[in-house]
């Protein structure tokens, strides 16, 4: 024995051997697994009976109460996911834990409700125990299983069979294919109900007010625009010193030019200011962008005749035909207008020819669009 080494004792009889080291995950092995899962899911589609599914969807549409969905374990998680999908797409639904139901929560079930039970085997003890009590409450019962002729199917009013060849698990035990087809069934049925109920985009958006989807479908320009005294606005005859004060004090990156009746006549931006200063310094250099035309500077005598920029009126250097939007337009549409060439970072808001406010790209992004 080498110095410093310890002698190992004999292995303990009956003890588990040391677990083998994990093998590298090979691309070929992954490819085979995904193709096998695809085959198992295709088996589901190829053997699906749409008659009971149609009856299930009609039962959901005819339900005068609430659709109550239940399940245990992995099927329970699928049931919860289906509830969320149904609610978000306009169908009233709630998840009920069968264990909690047997300890008081069954009180939620009413005579006009539909109880939908998810179980791969159809032999889940908690669901079998729940059924007679739910029936006593007057609810209609539906089983969603992958085992034909199961005990749960026999005690329910309607049965939907989800064909399952086998699980992808090498032991055919871990529910990884059965849960996938449960998810496909549930979400597809939810969309069928959504279409049958003629849910509109606006109604869908009302169910998602805090998400990006809802904001894009709900928010209007009036909800995000700058208005009243916060809008930077000056008359056409305003000289540049006053324009600069308004430009910097309001911090919007522009000044709107409007007459006494608030009819928009133009816009003057930070970019227009830089181009004005460049023209004053370079004389004959061409004016780039939308804000300043070379002709306007020449008429003002700027540069070539040495006229001071501070002596210019805003209507001499403003953009006379800016992009605009209305206050009732969707905010996301205003963003699309900004992104179209030539790109801009703000839009005057005009209703019936009168200036109402200003919407900026920064405000749209901050609103979550």
N, C-alpha and C positions, 0 to 999 in steps of 0.2 A: 504494500500500500504506500502511495506517495505521502511524504511528510505534509502535514497540514490538512489532509483530507479526513473526512469522517466516514466511518463504516455505516452503511445503510442496513437497517434491519430487514428481516424478511417481510414480504407483502402480507397485509392482513387478509385472511381468507374472506371472500365475499365482498371485499371492497371494490368499488367501481374503478376501472382503470382511468388514468389521466385522459381527459378529453383530447382528441386529436386537434392539431392546429388547423385553423380555417384554410380552405383552399382558395386560391385566387378565383375571382368571378370571370369566367371566360365569355367573350362576346358570342361565341357559337352557342354556349349554354343558355345565355339570355335570349338569344334569338329563338331557340327551340321552345323555351318557356312561354314567350309571348305568342308564338304561333299556336302553341297548345291551348293557351287561354282563349285565343281567338276562335279556335275550333269549338271549344266548349260553349262559348257565348253564341256562336253561330248555331249550335245545336238548339239553344234556347229559342232563337228566332225561327228556325226551320220547323219547330214542333209546337209553336205557340197556337193555342186555340183562342181566337178573338171573340167568340161568342160570349163566354163568361166575363171577359174584360169589358165588352160593350155593356153587359148587364151591370157590372160594377160601376162603370162611369155613369150610367143612367141612375143607379141607386144614389150616387153622390149628388147628382143634379136634383133628384127628387127629395133629397133629405131636407126636411123643414127645420131641423135642429142643427146640431154640430157634428161634424165628422170626427170621431174619436179614434185615434190610431194607437195601437199598443204592440208591444213586443218585448222580448227578453234578450239580453246579451247583444251580440252584433245586430240581430234583427231589430232590437230596440233602438239602436243608433240609427238604423235605416228608417225606422218609423218616425223618429224625431226629425230627421232630415226631410222626409216627405211632408211632415206637418209644416215645416218652415217654407217649403216650396209652394204648398197649397195656399197658405196664408198670403204669401207675397204675390201670388198670381190671382188673388180674388176669391178664394174658397175658404170658408171658415173651417178651421181644423185645430185640434189640440191633441197633445200626446198625453197618454195615461200610463203610468207604470203599473203593471199588474200586481206587483207586490204591495204598492201603496194603495191600490184600489181595494184590496182585501182588508185594509186597515183604515177605511174611512173615505178614501178619495173616490170610491165608486158613486158617491153622492153626486158627482158631476154628470153622470149618465141619466138622460131623460128619455121619455117615451118616443120623442121624435128624432132621436139621435141614431147615428150609424156607427157601430163599433167594428173597426177593421183590425184583424189580428194577424200579425206577421210571424211566421214560424217556418223554418226550413223543413223540419221533420213533421210538423203537425202534431207533435206529441209533447210539447212543452207543458210541464205540469202546472206552472203558474197560470197559463192561459186556460187550460182545461178546467181548473178550479174557478176561474173568473166567469166563465161562460154562463153557468146557470143563474148566477146572481145578476149578471147583466141582462139576461133574458127576463128575469123577474122584474127588472126596472122598465121593461117594455122596448128596449132598443133592438134594432135589427142587426144581425151579426154576419160578418163576412170573414172568411179565412183566406189567407194568401200563403200557400205552402208549395213545396216542391216534391211532396210525397203523396201520390194519389191514394185515396182510400184511407186517409189518416183519421185519427180519432177527432181531431179538431174540425176537419172538414165535415165529419158526420153530424156534428152538433151545431153547425152554423147554417144560416138560411141561404147563403150564397158562397160558393167556393171558386177561387181562381187558382189554377195550377200553373206554376212557373217551371217549365221543363228543365231539368238539370241532369246532364250526362254524368258528371262527377266533379269534384273539387280539383283545382290545380295542385293542391297540396299532395306530395308524393304518398302520404298515408290516406288520402281522401277524407281528411278530418277537418283541417282548418277551413272555416267558411270564407273562402276568398273568391270563388266563382258564384256561389249562391247569393252572396251579398251584392255582387256586381249586377246580377240579373234582377235582384230586388230593387236596386237603385234605378236601373233602366226602366223597369215596369212602373215604379212609382212616379218618377219624373215625367215619363211620357204620358201617363194618365193625367197628371196635373196639367200638362199643356193641353190635352184634349178637353179638360174642363174649362181651362182658360179660354179656349177658342169657342166652346159651346156657350159660355157666358158673355161672349163678345167684349172681353176686356179691352179697353182702349189704352193707347200709350199714356195718356194723361192719368187714367186711373191707376195704371201700373206705377207711374212715377209717384203718385200720392202715397203709395205703400213703401217708397224708398226715399223719403225726404232728405235723409242725411248722407246718402251715398252719391257718388258721382253720376250714376244713372239718373237718379231723381233730380239732382240739381240741373242736369242738362235738359231735362224735360219740363221742369217747373219754373226755374228762375227766369224772370223777364228783365229787360234792360232797366225798368223802373226800380227793380229790387236792388240793383248794384250801382246805379249811377250816382254821380255827385249832383246835388241840386241846391237851389236857393242861394244863399250868400256864399256858399263854398265854391261856386262856379267862377272861374277867372274870366271875366268879360269886360270889354272896353268898347267905347264908341269908335267909329272908323277914323275920326280926326285926331285920336289920341297920339301924342308925341311919344317917342321911344323911351324917355326917362320914366313916364308913368306906366308904359307898357312893361318895362323891366320890373317895376315895383309890384305890379299885379302878377307878373310871371313868377317872381321869387316868393311872394307872400302866400300864394295859394298852393304852390308846390305840385302842380299838375303836369308840368312839362309843356304847357301851352297856354295861350290866351285866345279866347273866342272873341270875334269881332261882330257886334250886333248893333242895329240902329235903336232908336228910342222905343220902337214897338217890338223889340226883341226878335226882329227878323235877322237871321244869320246872314252875314255878308262875307265872312272869311274866318281863317284861323291862322295864328302865328305861333310857331313852336320853337323849342330850344334849337332845333336844327336850322330853322329859318334864321334865327339870330346869328348862329355861327356862319351861315352862308352870307348873311348881310355884311358881317365884319370882314369876311374874306374878300368880298367884292369891293368893299371900301378900300382895302389894302392893295388889291391886285388890279383894280381898274377894269381892264377888259377881260379878265378871266371869266369863263362861262359859268353860269349858275347851274348847279346840279340839283336833282331831286325835284320834288313837287312844290316846295315852298316858295321859291323865289325865281321869277323870270328875269332874264337879262334886260329885257325891254323896260321893265318897271324901274330897275336901277338906273338905266340910262335916262329915263324920263325924270327921275329924281335928281339927276346930276351927281350921283354918288360915284366916287372913285375918280373918273376922268376929270370932272370939274372940281373935285376936292371937297364936296359937300360933307359936312359932319353927319355921322350916323345918328347922333342924338337929335338932330334936327328933322329927321324923317318922321312922317306920320305912319301909323300902323297899316293903313289901307294902301300905302305905296309898296309895301314889302310882304304883305300877307298872301296866303294861298286863297284865291277867290272862290274855288269850287271844291271844298273839302268833302271827303266821304262823310255821310251822316247815317243815323239810324233813328227809329222811333221808339218811344218808351215802352210800347206794348209788344215789341218784337222779342223773340226769345234771346236770352243772353248769349247762348251758344252760337246763334246766327250772327250776332254782332262780332263775336270772336272770329268767325269765319271771314267776315268782311275785312277785319283788321289784317288777317293773314294773307289775303289776296293781294297780288301786286297792283300798285306799289304798296308795300306793307306800311302800316301806321300803328301807333301805340295808343291812340285815343280817337274817339268818335264823338262829335257833337250830337246831342239828342234833340231832334226837332219833331214837333207834332203840329200839324196844320200850319206849317210855315213859321211857327214860333219856337224859339229856343227854350228847351225845357231843362237841359242839364248837360252833363258830360260823363261818358263812360270810358274808363281806361283799361288797358290790358292788364295792368297790375291788379285792379279791382276784380277782374274776371278770374284771374289766376288765384287770387286770395279767396274767392268764393268757392273754389274747388272745381272749376271747369277745366 
